[in-house]
């Protein structure tokens, strides 16, 4: 079970890496783009001399900045999850640090759920490996959490 969980979490980490890069890039671009949209909206509002249009222009820029920042933060979280998943695979293979692997399994499931919520469930195919890996990691970590380490037999003379 540990080996299967380790392999699955490595596969899920590759998905997290690709998605993390994508989210970070899109979120950063949305934040930068929001400044451009806000400037254009302000110029249009100034030409119309409508105070309501000027307030709406300011809100559009703030909203896009907040959304872009949130998406970029989630992308950075996925990049951190990439590193944590690799580390969890290593400790699973070595049958050490069960609590660390357990926490990473829980975080992987949380990351997958956040991704599903952001996309409205459209990305279920790319999320399934992460969900399965998270569950397998939790099961594998619990499997050796309280077991004593195997000791070598005493030499006989």
Secondary structure, DSSP 8 states (H G I E B T S, - for coil): -HHHHHHHHHHHHHHHHHHHHHHHHHHHHHHHHHHHHHHHHHHHHHHHT-HHHHHHHHHHHHHHHHHHHHHHHHHHHHHHHHHHHHHHHHHHHHT--HHHHHHHHHHHHHHHHHHHHHHTTTTHHHHHHHHHHHHHHHHHHHHTTS-----------
